Amino acid sequence: MSVQLPPLRLTGATTLRDGEMQQRSVAIANGRISKGPLPEVDLSGYYIMPGIIDLHGDAFERHIAPRPSAPFPIETGLRATDRDAASNGVTTAWMAQSWSWEGGHRSPDFAELFLKAVQEFRPQMCTDLRVQIRCETHTVNTRERLLRAVERYGVDYVIFNDHLEEALQMANAKPHALAMWANKSGRSVEEHLALVHQARDQRRDVPRYLCKLAEAFDRLGVTYGSHDDPDGDTRETYSLIGAKVCEFPTARAPAALAKAVNDPVLMGAPNIVRGGSQSGNIAAIELIEARMCDALVSDYYYPALAQSAFYIADQGILPLEKAWNLISGNPAQILRLPDRGVIDFGKRADLTIINAETRAVEATIVAGRITHLAGGAAHRFMVGQETLPMAAE
């Protein structure tokens, strides 16, 4: 729960408006971008950017279970995730929760507990936190249960992924890794392998299962796509059933196919900041340079979002305003959020305020509410003003 800022004008900053970095003030009133003379806060030396929109992140998992054997209450993890996102300039975020045969925190049982916890926590949220369901393709017998959960909890984003082949390869070539995977899910290796084989036995029914889900998602207005497409044929198959979002293609070919049919391509911001994929897949910067990436997501690390935009600009690959679009304007379009992603009259006052020298996020505003305030920006907001209301802790 938080309190809206009084009407005010942010002046002196370099602001991303109308697709350009400009010396232009930003007025806020009633949670929206406004106009007119208002009390001022001097933000000279800062950037004011549209709030960051993160379409896929699983950093919440480490807040819920910092170690596999040390889980904490889901509400505690959501509160920490909320603050983590806000302190890194994120104003809207989808938490990627698995719906999988793998069990543990990736099981349908846990997914339903998580969805319920998010619903109950929503009145306390500072960041607009939502849930993306990562649906394993070999969960055929859960179709009706999944659709009930999607409807009951208002899930608006689903991604298909298939970890079965990885599990089968791991069983043959990396038994130690398989043992770690089984242990993380709270099972013996033998129990885990039994689930792998049960999932494998569903192969014949998977295509019909995905088509039925696609039909239901179209009816419900759910955006859906696929994760880790290894080749163009896989991406084309998903695209044909309506799963348009291409999330983390592992090679150039699926990304190229996606762009050829105008499907949006998402890559991980940590891939940009770290200089490549931590799992050996294609480097996101290659797809940025080839104009085959539409949006960057946090994946597992919120700080990488803003850092990736500045890195792309510093390397001369895109100007800052276009690089920032990868983490704000484009994601808003992909998930059909017309009220955010740009700073414009009447839009939601979702803002990320960054120290231009250090590039640290020092303030985040969501729908006219301060959700994060630190450093010099905190002093600017307080000096000459009555103490401004911040998001309730």
C-alpha positions as CSV (number, residue, x, y, z in Angstrom):
1,M,0.0,0.0,0.0
2,S,1.4,3.5,-0.9
3,V,0.3,7.1,-0.9
4,Q,0.2,9.2,-4.1
5,L,2.5,12.1,-4.5
6,P,0.9,15.6,-4.4
7,P,0.9,17.4,-7.8
8,L,4.4,18.5,-8.7
9,R,6.8,19.2,-11.5
10,L,10.2,17.5,-11.9
11,T,12.6,20.1,-13.5
12,G,16.2,20.3,-14.7
13,A,16.6,16.7,-15.7
14,T,17.3,15.1,-19.1
15,T,14.1,13.4,-20.0
16,L,13.2,10.7,-22.5
17,R,10.1,12.1,-24.2
18,D,8.8,11.8,-27.8
19,G,11.6,9.4,-28.6
20,E,14.4,11.9,-27.7
21,M,16.5,12.8,-24.8
22,Q,15.4,16.4,-23.9
23,Q,15.9,19.1,-21.3
24,R,12.2,19.0,-20.4
25,S,10.2,18.9,-17.2
26,V,7.7,16.3,-16.1
27,A,4.5,17.2,-14.3
28,I,2.7,14.6,-12.2
29,A,-0.8,14.8,-10.8
30,N,-3.3,12.2,-9.6
31,G,-0.9,9.4,-10.7
32,R,-0.7,10.6,-14.3
33,I,1.6,12.7,-16.4
34,S,0.1,16.1,-16.3
35,K,0.6,19.8,-17.4
36,G,0.6,23.2,-15.8
37,P,2.5,25.2,-13.2
38,L,3.1,23.0,-10.1
39,P,5.4,22.9,-7.1
40,E,8.9,22.0,-8.4
41,V,11.6,19.4,-7.5
42,D,14.9,20.2,-9.1
43,L,16.5,17.1,-10.6
44,S,19.4,18.7,-12.5
45,G,22.0,16.1,-13.1
46,Y,19.5,13.2,-13.4
47,Y,17.8,11.3,-16.2
48,I,14.0,10.8,-16.0
49,M,13.1,7.7,-18.0
50,P,9.9,5.8,-18.6
51,G,9.5,3.1,-15.9
52,I,11.2,-0.2,-16.7
53,I,8.8,-3.0,-17.7
54,D,10.2,-6.5,-17.2
55,L,8.5,-9.3,-19.1
56,H,10.4,-12.2,-17.5
57,G,12.2,-12.6,-14.2
58,D,12.8,-15.3,-11.7
59,A,14.8,-13.4,-9.1
60,F,11.8,-13.9,-6.8
61,E,12.9,-17.5,-6.4
62,R,15.9,-16.6,-4.4
63,H,13.8,-14.5,-2.1
64,I,11.4,-17.4,-1.5
65,A,14.1,-20.0,-1.2
66,P,17.6,-18.5,-0.8
67,R,18.9,-22.1,-0.6
68,P,17.0,-25.2,-1.8
69,S,16.7,-26.5,1.8
70,A,15.9,-23.1,3.3
71,P,12.5,-21.8,2.1
72,F,10.7,-18.8,3.5
73,P,7.0,-17.8,3.4
74,I,5.9,-16.8,-0.1
75,E,4.7,-13.4,1.3
76,T,8.2,-12.7,2.6
77,G,9.7,-13.4,-0.8
78,L,7.1,-11.3,-2.6
79,R,7.8,-8.3,-0.3
80,A,11.5,-8.7,-0.9
81,T,11.0,-9.0,-4.7
82,D,8.8,-6.0,-4.7
83,R,11.5,-3.9,-3.1
84,D,14.2,-5.5,-5.2
85,A,12.4,-4.5,-8.4
86,A,11.6,-1.0,-7.2
87,S,15.2,-0.3,-6.2
88,N,16.3,-1.1,-9.7
89,G,13.8,1.1,-11.5
90,V,11.3,-1.5,-12.4
91,T,7.7,-0.3,-12.3
92,T,5.9,-3.4,-13.9
93,A,7.3,-6.9,-13.7
94,W,6.2,-10.5,-14.6
95,M,7.5,-13.1,-12.3
96,A,8.2,-16.3,-14.3
97,Q,6.6,-19.2,-12.3
98,S,6.9,-22.7,-13.7
99,W,4.0,-25.1,-14.2
100,S,6.0,-28.3,-14.7
101,W,6.3,-32.1,-14.2
102,E,9.6,-31.4,-12.4
103,G,7.9,-30.9,-9.0
104,G,8.9,-28.8,-6.0
105,H,8.7,-25.1,-6.6
106,R,8.1,-25.8,-10.3
107,S,5.0,-27.9,-9.7
108,P,1.4,-27.0,-10.5
109,D,0.7,-27.4,-6.7
110,F,3.3,-24.7,-5.9
111,A,2.2,-22.5,-8.8
112,E,-1.3,-22.4,-7.5
113,L,0.0,-21.5,-4.0
114,F,2.1,-18.8,-5.6
115,L,-0.7,-17.3,-7.6
116,K,-2.9,-17.2,-4.5
117,A,-0.2,-15.5,-2.5
118,V,0.4,-12.9,-5.2
119,Q,-3.4,-12.2,-5.3
120,E,-3.5,-11.7,-1.5
121,F,-0.3,-9.6,-1.5
122,R,-1.5,-7.3,-4.3
123,P,-3.0,-4.5,-2.1
124,Q,0.5,-4.1,-0.4
125,M,2.5,-4.0,-3.7
126,C,4.5,-1.0,-4.6
127,T,5.7,-2.5,-8.0
128,D,3.0,-3.8,-10.4
129,L,4.0,-7.4,-10.0
130,R,2.3,-10.0,-12.3
131,V,2.8,-13.7,-13.0
132,Q,4.0,-15.3,-16.2
133,I,3.3,-19.0,-16.2
134,R,6.1,-21.1,-17.8
135,C,4.2,-24.1,-18.9
136,E,6.2,-27.3,-19.6
137,T,4.9,-28.9,-22.8
138,H,4.7,-32.3,-21.3
139,T,2.0,-31.6,-18.7
140,V,-0.8,-32.9,-20.8
141,N,-3.0,-34.1,-17.9
142,T,-3.1,-30.6,-16.3
143,R,-4.9,-28.7,-19.1
144,E,-8.1,-28.0,-17.3
145,R,-6.4,-27.3,-14.0
146,L,-4.1,-24.8,-15.7
147,L,-6.9,-23.0,-17.5
148,R,-8.9,-22.7,-14.2
149,A,-5.8,-21.2,-12.6
150,V,-5.3,-18.7,-15.5
151,E,-8.9,-17.6,-15.2
152,R,-9.1,-17.5,-11.4
153,Y,-6.0,-15.5,-11.0
154,G,-6.1,-13.3,-14.1
155,V,-2.9,-14.7,-15.6
156,D,-2.3,-12.7,-18.8
157,Y,1.0,-14.2,-20.0
158,V,2.1,-17.8,-20.6
159,I,5.3,-19.2,-22.1
160,F,5.7,-22.8,-23.4
161,N,9.0,-24.5,-22.7
162,D,10.4,-28.0,-22.9
163,H,13.0,-29.2,-20.4
164,L,12.4,-32.9,-21.2
165,E,15.2,-33.3,-23.7
166,E,17.6,-31.5,-21.3
167,A,16.6,-34.0,-18.6
168,L,17.1,-37.0,-20.9
169,Q,20.5,-35.8,-22.0
170,M,21.5,-35.1,-18.4
171,A,20.5,-38.6,-17.3
172,N,22.9,-40.0,-19.8
173,A,25.8,-37.6,-19.8
174,K,25.7,-35.7,-16.5
175,P,24.4,-37.9,-13.7
176,H,25.8,-35.5,-11.1
177,A,23.8,-32.6,-12.5
178,L,20.7,-34.8,-12.6
179,A,21.3,-35.7,-8.9
180,M,21.5,-32.0,-8.0
181,W,18.3,-31.3,-10.0
182,A,16.5,-34.1,-8.2
183,N,17.7,-33.0,-4.8
184,K,16.5,-29.4,-5.5
185,S,13.1,-30.8,-6.2
186,G,13.2,-32.9,-3.0
187,R,13.4,-36.3,-4.7
188,S,15.8,-39.2,-5.2
189,V,17.4,-39.6,-8.6
190,E,15.3,-42.7,-9.2
191,E,12.1,-40.8,-8.4
192,H,13.1,-37.9,-10.7
193,L,14.0,-40.3,-13.5
194,A,10.5,-41.9,-13.2
195,L,8.9,-38.5,-13.6
196,V,11.1,-37.8,-16.7
197,H,10.0,-41.1,-18.3
198,Q,6.3,-40.4,-17.4
199,A,6.7,-37.0,-19.2
200,R,8.4,-38.6,-22.2
201,D,5.4,-41.0,-22.5
202,Q,3.1,-38.0,-23.2
203,R,4.9,-37.0,-26.4
204,R,2.2,-38.1,-28.8
205,D,-0.4,-36.0,-27.0
206,V,1.7,-32.8,-26.7
207,P,0.8,-31.1,-30.0
208,R,-3.0,-31.4,-29.4
209,Y,-2.5,-30.2,-25.8
210,L,-0.7,-27.1,-27.0
211,C,-3.3,-26.3,-29.7
212,K,-6.1,-26.6,-27.1
213,L,-4.3,-24.3,-24.7
214,A,-3.7,-21.8,-27.6
215,E,-7.4,-21.8,-28.5
216,A,-8.3,-21.1,-24.8
217,F,-5.6,-18.4,-24.5
218,D,-7.0,-16.6,-27.6
219,R,-10.4,-16.7,-26.0
220,L,-9.2,-15.4,-22.7
221,G,-6.9,-12.7,-24.2
222,V,-3.7,-14.2,-22.8
223,T,-0.4,-13.4,-24.6
224,Y,1.6,-16.5,-25.1
225,G,4.9,-17.6,-26.7
226,S,7.8,-20.0,-26.3
227,H,11.1,-20.2,-24.4
228,D,14.6,-21.4,-25.6
229,D,13.7,-22.2,-29.2
230,P,16.7,-24.0,-30.6
231,D,16.0,-23.7,-34.3
232,G,13.8,-22.0,-36.9
233,D,11.4,-25.0,-37.3
234,T,10.6,-25.0,-33.6
235,R,9.9,-21.3,-33.7
236,E,7.7,-21.6,-36.8
237,T,5.7,-24.4,-35.1
238,Y,5.0,-22.2,-32.1
239,S,4.2,-19.2,-34.2
240,L,1.7,-21.1,-36.3
241,I,-0.4,-22.1,-33.2
242,G,-0.3,-18.4,-32.1
243,A,2.6,-18.5,-29.6
244,K,4.1,-15.4,-31.0
245,V,6.5,-14.3,-28.3
246,C,10.0,-15.7,-28.9
247,E,11.7,-15.7,-25.5
248,F,15.5,-16.5,-25.3
249,P,16.1,-18.1,-28.7
250,T,19.3,-20.1,-28.3
251,A,20.6,-19.4,-31.8
252,R,20.3,-16.9,-34.6
253,A,18.0,-19.0,-36.8
254,P,14.9,-19.0,-34.5
255,A,15.3,-15.2,-33.9
256,A,15.5,-14.6,-37.7
257,L,12.4,-16.7,-38.3
258,A,10.6,-14.8,-35.6
259,K,11.5,-11.4,-37.1
260,A,10.5,-12.7,-40.6
261,V,6.9,-13.2,-39.4
262,N,6.9,-10.1,-37.1
263,D,7.0,-12.1,-33.8
264,P,8.7,-10.2,-30.9
265,V,12.1,-11.5,-29.7
266,L,13.1,-11.3,-26.0
267,M,16.6,-11.7,-24.6
268,G,18.2,-11.5,-21.2
269,A,19.7,-8.3,-20.0
270,P,22.3,-10.2,-17.9
271,N,23.5,-11.7,-21.2
272,I,24.3,-8.1,-22.4
273,V,26.0,-7.0,-19.2
274,R,28.1,-10.1,-18.7
275,G,29.2,-10.2,-22.4
276,G,27.4,-13.4,-23.4
277,S,25.1,-16.2,-22.4
278,Q,26.0,-18.0,-19.1
279,S,24.7,-21.2,-20.7
280,G,26.7,-21.0,-24.0
281,N,23.8,-19.8,-26.2
282,I,23.9,-16.9,-28.7
283,A,25.0,-13.6,-27.3
284,A,22.2,-11.1,-27.0
285,I,24.3,-8.3,-28.3
286,E,24.6,-10.1,-31.6
287,L,20.8,-10.0,-32.0
288,I,20.7,-6.3,-30.9
289,E,23.3,-5.5,-33.5
290,A,21.3,-7.4,-36.1
291,R,18.1,-5.6,-35.1
292,M,16.6,-9.0,-34.2
293,C,15.8,-8.3,-30.5
294,D,12.7,-6.3,-29.4
295,A,13.0,-6.4,-25.7
296,L,15.4,-7.2,-22.8
297,V,14.3,-8.9,-19.6
298,S,15.8,-9.3,-16.2
299,D,15.9,-13.1,-16.4
300,Y,17.5,-13.6,-12.9
301,Y,19.0,-10.1,-12.1
302,Y,17.0,-6.9,-11.9
303,P,20.1,-4.5,-11.9
304,A,21.0,-5.7,-15.4
305,L,18.0,-4.0,-17.0
306,A,19.1,-0.4,-16.7
307,Q,22.8,-1.4,-17.0
308,S,22.1,-3.1,-20.3
309,A,20.5,0.0,-21.8
310,F,23.6,2.1,-20.9
311,Y,26.0,-0.6,-22.2
312,I,24.3,-0.7,-25.6
313,A,24.4,3.1,-25.8
314,D,28.1,3.3,-24.6
315,Q,29.0,0.8,-27.3
316,G,27.4,3.0,-30.0
317,I,25.0,0.2,-31.0
318,L,21.9,2.2,-30.3
319,P,21.4,5.7,-28.9
320,L,20.2,5.7,-25.3
321,E,16.6,6.5,-26.1
322,K,16.3,3.5,-28.4
323,A,18.3,1.3,-26.0
324,W,15.9,2.3,-23.2
325,N,13.0,1.4,-25.4
326,L,14.1,-2.3,-25.2
327,I,13.2,-2.2,-21.5
328,S,10.2,0.1,-21.4
329,G,8.3,1.1,-24.6
330,N,8.7,-2.1,-26.5
331,P,7.7,-4.4,-23.6
332,A,4.6,-2.2,-23.0
333,Q,3.6,-2.8,-26.6
334,I,4.3,-6.5,-26.5
335,L,2.1,-7.1,-23.5
336,R,-0.5,-4.5,-24.7
337,L,-0.1,-1.9,-21.9
338,P,-1.1,1.4,-23.6
339,D,-1.0,3.4,-20.4
340,R,2.8,3.1,-19.8
341,G,6.2,2.7,-21.4
342,V,6.4,6.4,-22.5
343,I,6.3,9.7,-20.7
344,D,3.3,11.5,-22.2
345,F,0.3,13.5,-21.1
346,G,-2.4,11.3,-19.5
347,K,-0.2,8.2,-19.3
348,R,0.6,6.6,-15.9
349,A,3.3,8.3,-14.0
350,D,5.7,5.4,-14.0
351,L,9.2,6.8,-13.9
352,T,12.8,5.7,-13.3
353,I,15.1,8.5,-12.1
354,I,18.8,7.9,-12.6
355,N,21.9,9.8,-11.4
356,A,23.5,10.8,-14.7
357,E,27.0,10.6,-13.3
358,T,26.9,7.3,-11.4
359,R,24.0,5.8,-13.4
360,A,22.5,4.6,-10.1
361,V,18.7,4.4,-9.9
362,E,17.9,6.8,-7.1
363,A,14.1,7.1,-7.4
364,T,11.3,5.0,-8.8
365,I,7.7,6.2,-9.2
366,V,4.8,3.9,-9.9
367,A,1.4,5.5,-10.8
368,G,2.5,8.6,-9.0
369,R,3.7,6.8,-5.9
370,I,7.3,6.8,-4.8
371,T,8.4,3.2,-4.4
372,H,12.1,3.8,-4.1
373,L,14.1,6.9,-3.0
374,A,17.8,7.1,-2.2
375,G,21.0,9.1,-2.5
376,G,21.0,12.7,-3.8
377,A,17.5,12.3,-5.3
378,A,16.1,11.8,-1.8
379,H,17.6,15.1,-0.7
380,R,16.2,16.9,-3.8
381,F,12.7,15.6,-3.1
382,M,12.9,16.8,0.5
383,V,14.6,20.1,0.3
384,G,12.1,23.0,0.0
385,Q,9.2,20.6,0.2
386,E,7.1,19.2,2.9
387,T,8.2,15.6,3.5
388,L,6.7,13.7,0.6
389,P,4.8,10.4,1.2
390,M,6.6,7.2,0.2
391,A,5.4,3.7,-0.4
392,A,4.5,2.1,3.0
393,E,6.9,-0.5,4.2
